[in-house]
Amino acid sequence: MTTTMPSANWSYPTAIRFGPGRIRELADAARAVGMSRPLLVTDPGISGLPMISVAVASNEADGLPTTVFSEIQGNPVGADVERGLDVLRSCGHDGVIVFGGGSAMDAGKTIAFMAGQTRSMFDFEDRGDNWTLADPDAILPIVAVPTTSGTGSEVGRATVIIDESDQTKKILYHPRMLAEIVIEDPELTIGLPANITAWTGMDALAHCLEAYSAPGYHPMADGIALEGMRLVKEWLPVAVADGGNIPARGNMQIAATMGATAFQKGLGAIHSLSHPIGALFNSHHGRTNAVVMPYVMAFNRDSVAERYGALARYLDLEGGDFDAVMQWILQLRETVGIEHTLADIGVDDSKTDLVVSQAVNDPTAGTNPVPLDQDNLARLFANALEGRLN
């Protein structure tokens, strides 16, 4: 096992500066995309940490005055974005540095996207050609700095924001929501607690697994998803057990980026269920994905068995078939401390009708390998609540 992590620059699908210590290039990256007065959007959990104060001080020493905005919930809501827009506009910021995990990425990218728009943010929900309603010239540049290894939103063209009017998670999309430069520095993830490391790492796995499982022909996405899953298999248990292991941290960052790159092919019922559960029960997205994962796999079995055989062989799993993949997932969940049922994380059946109605209409439902409807989603939700893997 290697003990060092290389540095490299990639451009797939966006410009990525990867490697330990690359955060020192933040001011250069901001200036390169045209920022002179960036707004740094982060989450409350890290806003007081040295990594943020050091980043701000470094920017200002380089002539880039920087304001920090961190009034963001774990599952961002529209009001979080509106507060951020007020700060951005009142202070005359000309770009957004999104710095943190999935919540910061979603809120910060949406703030940059909405900076000059005149319509409601939810008019740009990822349905049909809604994205064409936006004024592309009114979108501010984005530099993304991930501090977790799960969502992969640093290389995504979409965000997830809760619409408080109906308590639904809505996916907002525009091609220009893609960050212009990403700085992936594994040293920034060293302080991540073991449980958050596990939850976000399982989110990266969910992205890869669902992209690989989605119907349709996209060999590039399939190849990226396969390698992302191999990295999770090798490195997530190490990152959870030894949070200071730089190769483990770095490879999990890469796996997260690969998952978000691959899921342009599609997602599925893991996310279709996780989105409303997160909105209605305020559960962590990656943790919810991890709990739901094997129940969705079992539900999709007949449609994905052949593909999972190829996956098992790529991952060198004994048996080389669907059951081998299932056993690996169950063992991985146990190893990194994921609960077995939704009930174990505080979800109950009191909002079943809402969960199911939102799940069947979620944009990710359309690319599940088995067509989803109210009845089979209700059964799937019940299985995940009660622990029935059949």
C-alpha positions as CSV (number, residue, x, y, z in Angstrom):
1,M,0.0,0.0,0.0
2,T,1.4,3.4,-1.0
3,T,2.0,6.0,1.7
4,T,2.2,9.0,-0.6
5,M,-0.3,10.7,-2.9
6,P,0.7,12.3,-6.2
7,S,-0.4,15.7,-7.4
8,A,-1.9,16.2,-10.9
9,N,-4.1,18.4,-13.0
10,W,-7.0,16.9,-14.8
11,S,-9.8,18.3,-17.0
12,Y,-12.6,15.8,-16.9
13,P,-15.3,17.1,-16.9
14,T,-13.9,20.3,-15.4
15,A,-10.4,21.5,-14.5
16,I,-9.3,19.8,-11.3
17,R,-6.1,20.5,-9.3
18,F,-5.6,17.4,-7.2
19,G,-3.1,16.7,-4.5
20,P,-1.9,17.4,-1.0
21,G,-1.4,21.1,-0.3
22,R,-3.1,22.3,-3.5
23,I,-5.4,24.6,-1.3
24,R,-2.5,27.0,-1.4
25,E,-3.6,27.7,-5.0
26,L,-7.1,29.0,-4.0
27,A,-6.4,32.7,-4.7
28,D,-4.8,31.9,-8.0
29,A,-7.8,29.7,-9.0
30,A,-10.3,32.4,-8.0
31,R,-8.4,35.1,-10.0
32,A,-8.0,32.7,-13.0
33,V,-11.8,32.6,-13.4
34,G,-12.2,36.3,-13.1
35,M,-13.0,36.8,-9.4
36,S,-11.8,39.9,-7.6
37,R,-14.1,39.8,-4.6
38,P,-15.3,36.2,-3.9
39,L,-18.0,35.0,-1.6
40,L,-16.9,31.9,0.2
41,V,-19.9,29.6,1.0
42,T,-19.3,26.9,3.5
43,D,-21.3,25.1,6.2
44,P,-21.5,25.9,9.9
45,G,-19.7,22.7,10.9
46,I,-16.4,23.9,9.3
47,S,-16.9,27.7,9.2
48,G,-14.9,28.2,12.4
49,L,-12.1,25.8,11.5
50,P,-8.6,27.0,10.7
51,M,-8.9,25.8,7.1
52,I,-11.5,28.5,6.5
53,S,-9.7,31.3,8.3
54,V,-6.4,30.4,6.5
55,A,-8.2,30.4,3.1
56,V,-9.7,33.8,3.7
57,A,-6.4,35.2,5.0
58,S,-4.6,33.8,2.0
59,N,-7.1,35.3,-0.4
60,E,-6.9,38.7,1.2
61,A,-3.1,38.7,1.3
62,D,-3.3,38.2,-2.4
63,G,-5.7,41.1,-2.9
64,L,-9.0,39.2,-3.0
65,P,-11.2,40.4,-0.1
66,T,-13.4,37.4,0.8
67,T,-16.7,37.2,2.9
68,V,-17.8,33.9,4.5
69,F,-21.4,32.8,4.3
70,S,-22.3,29.7,6.3
71,E,-26.0,29.9,7.3
72,I,-26.8,26.6,5.6
73,Q,-28.8,23.6,6.9
74,G,-27.6,20.0,6.5
75,N,-30.3,19.6,3.8
76,P,-30.3,23.1,2.3
77,V,-33.6,24.9,1.8
78,G,-34.6,27.8,-0.4
79,A,-34.3,30.3,2.4
80,D,-30.6,29.4,2.8
81,V,-30.0,30.3,-0.8
82,E,-31.9,33.6,-0.5
83,R,-29.9,34.6,2.6
84,G,-26.7,33.9,0.7
85,L,-27.9,35.9,-2.3
86,D,-28.6,38.9,0.0
87,V,-25.0,38.7,1.3
88,L,-23.5,38.3,-2.2
89,R,-25.4,41.3,-3.6
90,S,-25.0,43.6,-0.7
91,C,-21.2,43.1,-0.6
92,G,-20.8,43.2,-4.4
93,H,-19.2,39.8,-4.8
94,D,-18.3,38.7,-8.3
95,G,-17.9,34.9,-7.8
96,V,-18.4,32.1,-5.4
97,I,-16.0,29.7,-3.8
98,V,-17.9,26.7,-2.5
99,F,-15.9,25.1,0.3
100,G,-17.1,22.0,2.2
101,G,-19.4,19.0,1.8
102,G,-22.6,18.5,-0.1
103,S,-24.7,21.1,1.7
104,A,-22.2,23.9,1.0
105,M,-21.8,22.7,-2.6
106,D,-25.5,22.7,-3.3
107,A,-26.2,26.1,-1.6
108,G,-23.1,27.8,-3.0
109,K,-23.5,26.7,-6.5
110,T,-27.2,27.7,-6.4
111,I,-26.2,31.1,-5.1
112,A,-23.8,31.6,-8.0
113,F,-26.4,30.4,-10.5
114,M,-29.1,32.6,-9.1
115,A,-27.0,35.7,-8.7
116,G,-28.5,37.5,-11.7
117,Q,-31.7,35.5,-12.4
118,T,-35.1,37.1,-12.3
119,R,-37.2,33.9,-11.9
120,S,-37.7,31.7,-8.9
121,M,-34.9,29.2,-8.3
122,F,-37.5,26.3,-8.5
123,D,-38.4,27.4,-12.0
124,F,-35.1,25.7,-13.0
125,E,-36.0,22.3,-11.6
126,D,-34.4,19.5,-13.7
127,R,-37.4,18.7,-15.8
128,G,-37.7,19.0,-19.6
129,D,-35.9,22.1,-20.8
130,N,-36.4,24.3,-17.8
131,W,-32.7,25.1,-17.7
132,T,-33.1,27.1,-20.9
133,L,-35.2,29.6,-19.0
134,A,-32.1,30.9,-17.2
135,D,-29.9,33.8,-18.3
136,P,-26.5,32.1,-18.7
137,D,-24.7,35.5,-18.7
138,A,-26.0,36.2,-15.2
139,I,-24.3,33.1,-13.6
140,L,-21.2,33.9,-11.6
141,P,-18.0,31.8,-11.8
142,I,-17.5,29.0,-9.3
143,V,-14.4,27.5,-7.7
144,A,-15.2,24.3,-5.8
145,V,-13.2,23.0,-2.8
146,P,-14.6,19.7,-1.5
147,T,-13.8,18.7,2.1
148,T,-15.8,15.5,2.1
149,S,-15.7,12.5,-0.3
150,G,-19.2,11.7,-1.3
151,T,-21.5,14.0,-3.2
152,G,-19.0,14.8,-6.0
153,S,-21.0,18.0,-6.5
154,E,-17.8,19.8,-7.3
155,V,-17.9,18.3,-10.8
156,G,-21.7,18.4,-11.2
157,R,-24.1,20.6,-13.1
158,A,-26.9,20.3,-10.6
159,T,-27.8,21.0,-7.0
160,V,-30.4,19.7,-4.6
161,I,-32.5,22.3,-2.6
162,I,-35.6,21.7,-0.5
163,D,-38.6,23.7,-1.6
164,E,-40.2,24.7,1.7
165,S,-43.6,25.2,0.1
166,D,-44.1,21.4,-0.3
167,Q,-41.1,20.0,1.6
168,T,-39.7,18.3,-1.5
169,K,-36.1,18.1,-2.5
170,K,-35.8,19.6,-6.0
171,I,-32.9,19.1,-8.4
172,L,-31.9,22.3,-10.1
173,Y,-29.8,22.0,-13.3
174,H,-27.9,24.2,-15.7
175,P,-24.7,23.4,-17.7
176,R,-23.1,26.6,-16.4
177,M,-23.5,25.5,-12.8
178,L,-20.4,23.5,-13.3
179,A,-17.4,24.8,-11.3
180,E,-14.7,26.3,-13.6
181,I,-11.9,25.0,-11.3
182,V,-11.9,22.4,-8.6
183,I,-9.2,22.1,-5.9
184,E,-9.1,18.6,-4.4
185,D,-6.7,18.6,-1.5
186,P,-7.0,15.4,0.6
187,E,-5.4,17.1,3.5
188,L,-8.6,19.1,4.0
189,T,-10.5,15.9,4.7
190,I,-8.2,14.6,7.5
191,G,-10.4,16.0,10.3
192,L,-13.6,14.4,9.0
193,P,-15.1,12.1,11.7
194,A,-15.3,8.4,11.0
195,N,-19.1,8.4,10.8
196,I,-19.2,11.2,8.2
197,T,-16.4,9.6,6.3
198,A,-18.5,6.4,6.1
199,W,-21.7,8.2,5.2
200,T,-20.1,10.3,2.5
201,G,-18.1,7.4,1.2
202,M,-21.2,5.3,0.8
203,D,-22.8,8.2,-1.1
204,A,-19.9,8.0,-3.6
205,L,-20.5,4.2,-3.9
206,A,-24.3,4.8,-4.4
207,H,-23.5,7.2,-7.3
208,C,-21.2,4.7,-8.9
209,L,-23.5,1.7,-8.4
210,E,-26.6,3.4,-9.6
211,A,-24.9,4.9,-12.6
212,Y,-23.5,1.4,-13.5
213,S,-27.0,-0.1,-13.0
214,A,-29.0,2.4,-15.0
215,P,-30.3,1.2,-18.3
216,G,-29.0,2.8,-21.5
217,Y,-25.7,2.7,-23.4
218,H,-22.9,4.9,-22.0
219,P,-19.6,2.9,-21.9
220,M,-17.6,5.8,-20.6
221,A,-19.9,6.3,-17.5
222,D,-19.9,2.5,-16.9
223,G,-16.1,2.4,-16.9
224,I,-15.8,5.4,-14.6
225,A,-18.3,3.8,-12.3
226,L,-16.5,0.5,-12.1
227,E,-13.2,2.1,-11.2
228,G,-15.0,4.3,-8.6
229,M,-16.4,1.2,-6.9
230,R,-13.0,-0.4,-6.9
231,L,-11.5,2.6,-5.2
232,V,-14.3,2.6,-2.6
233,K,-13.8,-1.1,-2.0
234,E,-10.1,-0.7,-1.4
235,W,-10.0,2.7,0.4
236,L,-13.2,3.4,2.3
237,P,-12.5,1.0,5.2
238,V,-9.0,2.4,5.5
239,A,-10.3,6.0,5.5
240,V,-12.8,5.2,8.2
241,A,-10.3,3.3,10.4
242,D,-7.4,5.7,9.9
243,G,-8.6,9.2,9.1
244,G,-5.1,10.5,8.7
245,N,-4.2,8.2,5.9
246,I,-3.6,10.5,2.9
247,P,-3.8,7.9,0.1
248,A,-7.1,6.7,1.5
249,R,-8.4,10.2,1.8
250,G,-7.2,11.1,-1.7
251,N,-8.5,8.0,-3.4
252,M,-11.9,8.5,-1.8
253,Q,-12.0,12.1,-3.2
254,I,-11.3,10.6,-6.6
255,A,-14.0,8.0,-6.1
256,A,-16.5,10.7,-5.2
257,T,-15.6,12.7,-8.3
258,M,-15.9,9.6,-10.5
259,G,-19.3,8.8,-9.1
260,A,-20.6,12.3,-9.9
261,T,-19.1,12.1,-13.4
262,A,-20.6,8.7,-14.0
263,F,-24.2,9.5,-12.9
264,Q,-24.8,11.6,-15.9
265,K,-26.0,8.2,-17.2
266,G,-28.7,8.1,-14.5
267,L,-29.4,7.1,-10.9
268,G,-32.3,5.1,-9.5
269,A,-34.5,4.1,-6.6
270,I,-31.7,4.5,-4.0
271,H,-31.8,8.3,-4.7
272,S,-35.6,8.4,-5.5
273,L,-36.2,7.2,-1.9
274,S,-33.4,9.0,-0.2
275,H,-34.4,12.4,-1.5
276,P,-37.9,12.5,0.1
277,I,-36.7,10.7,3.3
278,G,-34.0,13.3,3.7
279,A,-36.5,16.1,3.1
280,L,-39.1,14.7,5.5
281,F,-37.0,13.2,8.2
282,N,-33.9,15.4,7.9
283,S,-31.6,12.4,7.6
284,H,-28.1,12.6,6.2
285,H,-28.2,11.9,2.4
286,G,-25.2,9.5,2.2
287,R,-26.3,7.6,5.4
288,T,-29.8,7.2,3.9
289,N,-28.4,6.0,0.6
290,A,-26.2,3.5,2.4
291,V,-29.2,2.1,4.4
292,V,-31.5,1.8,1.4
293,M,-28.9,0.4,-1.0
294,P,-29.2,-3.4,-0.5
295,Y,-33.0,-3.3,-0.5
296,V,-32.9,-1.5,-3.9
297,M,-30.3,-4.0,-5.2
298,A,-32.6,-6.9,-4.2
299,F,-35.6,-5.2,-5.8
300,N,-33.6,-4.7,-9.1
301,R,-32.0,-8.1,-9.1
302,D,-33.6,-9.7,-12.2
303,S,-32.7,-6.6,-14.3
304,V,-29.1,-6.2,-13.1
305,A,-27.9,-9.8,-12.3
306,E,-25.8,-10.1,-15.5
307,R,-24.1,-6.7,-15.0
308,Y,-23.4,-7.4,-11.4
309,G,-21.6,-10.5,-12.4
310,A,-19.3,-8.4,-14.5
311,L,-18.9,-6.0,-11.5
312,A,-18.1,-8.9,-9.2
313,R,-15.4,-10.1,-11.5
314,Y,-13.9,-6.6,-11.8
315,L,-13.9,-6.3,-8.0
316,D,-12.4,-9.8,-7.6
317,L,-15.3,-10.9,-5.4
318,E,-15.5,-14.6,-4.6
319,G,-18.4,-16.2,-6.5
320,G,-18.4,-13.6,-9.3
321,D,-22.2,-13.0,-9.4
322,F,-25.0,-10.8,-8.0
323,D,-24.9,-12.5,-4.6
324,A,-21.1,-11.8,-4.3
325,V,-21.9,-8.1,-4.8
326,M,-24.7,-8.1,-2.3
327,Q,-22.5,-9.8,0.3
328,W,-19.7,-7.3,-0.3
329,I,-22.1,-4.4,0.2
330,L,-23.6,-5.9,3.4
331,Q,-20.1,-6.5,4.8
332,L,-18.9,-3.1,3.8
333,R,-21.8,-1.5,5.6
334,E,-21.1,-3.4,8.7
335,T,-17.4,-2.6,8.6
336,V,-17.9,1.1,8.3
337,G,-20.8,1.3,10.8
338,I,-23.9,1.7,8.6
339,E,-27.3,0.8,10.2
340,H,-29.3,-2.0,8.6
341,T,-32.8,-0.4,8.5
342,L,-34.3,3.0,8.1
343,A,-36.0,2.5,11.5
344,D,-32.5,2.4,12.9
345,I,-31.8,5.9,11.8
346,G,-35.1,7.4,13.0
347,V,-37.4,6.9,10.0
348,D,-40.9,5.5,10.5
349,D,-44.0,4.8,8.4
350,S,-45.9,8.0,9.5
351,K,-45.2,9.7,6.2
352,T,-45.2,6.7,3.9
353,D,-47.7,8.3,1.5
354,L,-45.6,11.4,1.2
355,V,-42.3,9.5,0.8
356,V,-43.8,7.3,-2.0
357,S,-45.5,10.1,-3.9
358,Q,-42.4,12.2,-3.9
359,A,-40.2,9.2,-4.8
360,V,-42.2,8.2,-7.8
361,N,-42.0,11.8,-9.1
362,D,-38.3,12.3,-8.3
363,P,-36.2,12.9,-11.5
364,T,-33.9,10.0,-10.6
365,A,-36.8,7.5,-10.7
366,G,-36.9,7.3,-14.5
367,T,-33.5,5.6,-14.8
368,N,-34.0,2.8,-12.2
369,P,-33.5,-0.6,-14.0
370,V,-37.1,-1.7,-12.9
371,P,-39.9,0.8,-13.6
372,L,-41.1,2.4,-10.4
373,D,-44.7,3.0,-9.4
374,Q,-46.6,3.8,-6.2
375,D,-47.1,0.2,-5.2
376,N,-43.6,-1.2,-5.7
377,L,-42.0,1.9,-4.1
378,A,-44.3,1.5,-1.0
379,R,-43.1,-2.1,-0.7
380,L,-39.5,-1.1,-1.2
381,F,-39.8,1.6,1.5
382,A,-41.4,-0.9,3.9
383,N,-38.7,-3.4,3.2
384,A,-36.0,-0.9,4.1
385,L,-37.9,0.1,7.3
386,E,-38.3,-3.5,8.5
387,G,-35.1,-5.1,7.2
388,R,-36.6,-7.5,4.6
389,L,-34.0,-8.4,1.9
390,N,-36.2,-10.5,-0.4
